[in-house]
Amino acid sequence: MTDRNDLAAAFLATTAWANGSRRDLAGDASNRRYERVSAPVTGLPAVLMDAPPGKAEDVAAFVHITNHLRDVGLSAPEILAADIDHGFLLIEDLGDDLYARILLRQPALETPLYQAATDVLVKLHSAAMPDLDIMSPRVMAQLDEIAFTHYRDGILGAQDPDLAALFVDQFEDILHHSAKDDPVLVQRDYHAENLLWLPDRDGIARVGLLDYQAALAGHRAYDLMSLLQDARRDVPIHIEQQMIDRYIAKTGVDGTKFRTAYTVLGLQRNLRILGVFARLSQDYGKPQYVDLIPRVWAQMIRGLDHPALAPVAGMIRNNLPPPTPENLDRLRP
């Protein structure tokens, strides 16, 4: 950590924030660290992102996507300074008013906040897309193997690679037929812990964006589903349906096809999160993520009744153990 601190100080020394006060900000499930830095003369705050290149972090991707989002007119933080080689960025401080915090304090804002977040996606999906890797059906299906190798196996203490392989093959076919569309930029973690409310700005610029450096090209339903099937907070069903209707009305997409893709992608994301949360607990000593699993499980089960998921619904129900208290304890370190 000392080496990273020395590198960070050397980076800040090249900016107006040299010798400014620094304090830690809450991190996330990644290897990135964040600090709030105050300029010594003006007191202007900025955020230092420390993303060690040797730990699968890529600040160049963050810069690339940030520039695109800002060109579209969205409130991604301005890049104030960058040291790509060492994995440091100094970015605009958009404040602390995460959607999740605002909604705890002012639940009456739930509908307008989700409307604004939905409208951000409408705008983003109408813009030309930068060069990005594609979330192919095969890749998405393979990402769900972790639900078997970490969630299922972590609870049962037994491995079944043939079961995981069979699921991947069958689910790839479902994704190919039900979640096929012209690709758009997919931020992948578009939810209440990564969105900031900026009421002094206008329109869709009131939504501050975070944690999008893993963006890929994918289906337009993915980020809306990520927003409304949130692993960290309960989004009321009526809000979920209203926002789906809002997106369909504003974009003119085929409603039936969009809702089918939304449900299929919901299964894909929720299965992956089950495995990721189990892995974060078992391999990285972060048992707090286990407490979120029942919500993710409930969202996954709700989607299994859709006819498009019939080929894998029985496989999931029969082979993935439910998150009972006893089973969740088995996932804790």
N, C-alpha and C positions, 0 to 999 in steps of 0.2 A: 504493500500500500504506500510505503514511503516513496518508492520510485515513481509511482503514479502521482503522488502529491507534488513531487519535485517537477515532474513534467508539466503538471497543471499550472504550477506557479510560473514556470518559464513561458508557457503559452499565454497566460493572463498578462505577463509583463509586456507583451507586445500590443496590448489593448488599453483603452481608457479605463479599464477595470483593474489595472495593475495595483497591487497592494490594497485592494478593496477588502472589506469584511466578507467572510464566507460562512455559510451555514448549510448543513445538510437538508435536502428535501426528501420526502418519502419516495422510495424507489418502486419498482414493480417486480414482476417475476423474471426479468431478464438479468444480464450481467452489467447493465448500465447503472451508473450512479449520477445523481444530480445534486448540484449545490446552487443556492441563490447567492449571487455576488453583487455587492453594492459598490458603485463607482465612488472612489474616495472624495472627489471634488463635488460632483453633482448629486450623489446619493442615488442615481438612477440604477434600478435593479436589472439584472440579467440572469440567465440560467446557464450554468456550466454543465454540459453533458460530458461525462467521462465514460467512453465506450471502448474498453480494451480490445484492440484488433485481434489479439490472440485468443479471445473468448467468443468468437463467432459474431462479433458486433461490427457493423459497417456504417460509419457516419457518412460516407459518400452517398449511400442509398438515401439516407435522411435528407441530405442536401438536394439530391436529385428530385425527390418527391416533393419536398418543401417548395422548391422553385416552381414546380408545375402547379401545385395547389394555389400558391399566391398569384400566379399568372391567371388562373381561372377566376380569381377574386375572392378566394376563401381565406379564412384567418388562421393560416399556419404561421408559426412564429418566424420572424425575420432572422436570417443568419447574420450575426454581427461579426463573427470571426471564426476561422476554421483551421485546424491542424489535422488534416485527413490522415497523415501517416501515423500519428500517435493516437488518433481516436478521440480528439477533443473538439467540441463545438461550443461557442458562446452564442446563445440564442435569446431572442426577445422574451421577456417575462410576461406571460399572459395572465398572471395572477393565480389565485388559489380557488376560484369559484368553480370547481368541478361540478358537473351536472349532479353527481351523486350527493354532494354536500348541499347544493342549493335545494334539491328536492327534499332533503331531510328538514331543512329550515322553512321552506316555502312549498309545501306539497300542492298548493293551488296553481303553481306554475307548470305542473307536469304536462298538461296538454300543449301549451305554447312552446315549451322547450323541445318536446318531441316533434312538434310540427316544424320548428326551425331546423332540427337535425335531419328530418326527412327531406326538407327542401334543399339542404346542402347536397344531398345525394342526387336529387333531381338536376341541380346545376352541374355537379361534377360529371354526371353520366351524359350530359349533353355536350361536353367539351371533347376535343380531340385528346387521344390517349398517348402518353409517352411510351417509349420503348420499355416493355416490361416482360418478364417471363410469364408464361401462361399457367394458370391452375388447371391442369388437364384432369379429366376424370380419373385417370390412372393414379396420378399423384395424390389427388384428394382421397381416393379410396385407400391408398397405402398409408396416408397420414392417420387413418383410423385404426391401423393395426395396434397402436398403442393402447386402445381400449381393451384389447385382449392381453397384450404382453405386460401391462402394468396394472390396469384396474382389475380385470378378471383374475389374472394369475396372482396378483398381489393379495387378493382375498382368498382364493382357493388354494394357493400354494402349489399349483400344478400348471404345466404349460401344455398347450395344444396348438402347435404351429399350423397343423392342417386346417383347423377350424378358422384361424385368422386368414389363411390363404384363400379358403373357400369364400369367406365373407368379402374379401377384397375383390375377387373376380366377379361375384354377383353384384356387388354394390357399384363397381366400375360401370357395369352395363346399365344400371339404373341411372347413374349420373350422366352417362352418355346420351341417354334418350330423354331424360326429364329436366336436365339443367344445362341445355345447350342454347346458346344465344351469342350475339355479337359481344365480344368482351369489352368490359369497362375497367377502369382503375378500381381495384378492391383494396381498401385499407387493411382489412382483416381483423382489426381489433377496435371496431367502431362501437363504443358503448359509453355508459355514463361515467366511468372512471377515466376516460380519455377525451372527454369533451368539456370545454370550459364555457361558461356563460359570460358574455361580454356585452351587457345591456347598453353601454354607451355607444356601441357601433350600430349600424343599420342593417336590416334584412338578414341575409344568411351570414354576413360578416359577424353577427353576434355570437356565432358558434366558433370557439377556438378549438383547433385540432391538435392532437398529440399522438405519438406512438404509431406512426404509419410507415416507418422505414422498411417494413417487410411487405409492402404493397406488391401485388401481382395483378395480372390481367385475369379477370374472371367474370362470373355471372353477376348481373346487376342486382339480383336479389340478395347477394351475400351480405353486404354491409347493412342493409335494412334489417335482415334477420339477426345479425350480430347485435344491432342496437336494441331490438325488441325482444329477443330471447337472451337477455343479459344474464351471465353467470353470477353476477354479484348483487343484483337487486331484482325484486319482483316487479315486472311491468304488467299492469292490469290488462286483461284480455281485451277489454274494449278499446284501450289505447293502441294495443297491437293491431287490432282490426282496422281502426280508424286510420292509422298511419299507412298500412298496406293499401287501403282504399285511396288515400291521398296521393301516394306515389303513383298508383295505376292511373288515376284521373289526370295527374299533371304530366305524365309521360306518354300516355296513350298506348301503353303496352297491352298485350293480350292478357286479360285478368286471370283467366283459367290457367294458362301456361305459367304465368308469373307466380301464382299461388302454389302450383305444384313444385316449381323449382325452389321456392322459398321453403317449403316443407322438407324436400329432399336435402337441401343444403343445411337445413336446421339439424337433421340427423347427422350429417357429416361433421358439422362443427361440434355438436354436443358430445358425440362419441369421442372425438379427438380431445375435447376438454376433460372428459372423464379420465382418460389416460394421462393427460398432462398433469392434472391435479394430483393423481395418484403418484406419478413420478416425482413431482416437486416435494411431496411428503416423504416418500421412501428413499429417494436418492440425494435429495438436497436439504433434508431436515426442515421442511416448511409445512408442518402439519396443519396450519391454518387453512390451507386450501382444501383439505378434506371436508371441512365444515360447509363448503359451497357445493359439494357433490350432490346432495339431495335435490337442490333446485335444478341443476343440470339434468339429472336423471328424470325428473318430472317433465321437463320440456321435451326430452328425447322420447319418453313413453307417449306423450300426447301426440306426437307426430306420427307414430307407428301405425295409426289407424288409416292413414291415407292409402288409397289403392296402389299408388305408384311404388310404395315401399313393401307391398305384400311379399315379394320374393325373399326379403331378408327379415321381415318382422318376427317370424317365428324363431329364426336363428338367434336373434338378439334376446327375445323374451326367454328362450329356453336355456341360454348359455351365459348370459351376463347376470351375475348375482345382484339382487337389489341392494341399495345402500342402507341396510338396517344398521342400528347402532353397533351391533356386534361386528358386522362386516366392515364398517368404517374404522373401527378400532384396529382391524387387521392391517389397514393401510397406513396407520400412524407409526412413526419410527420408535 
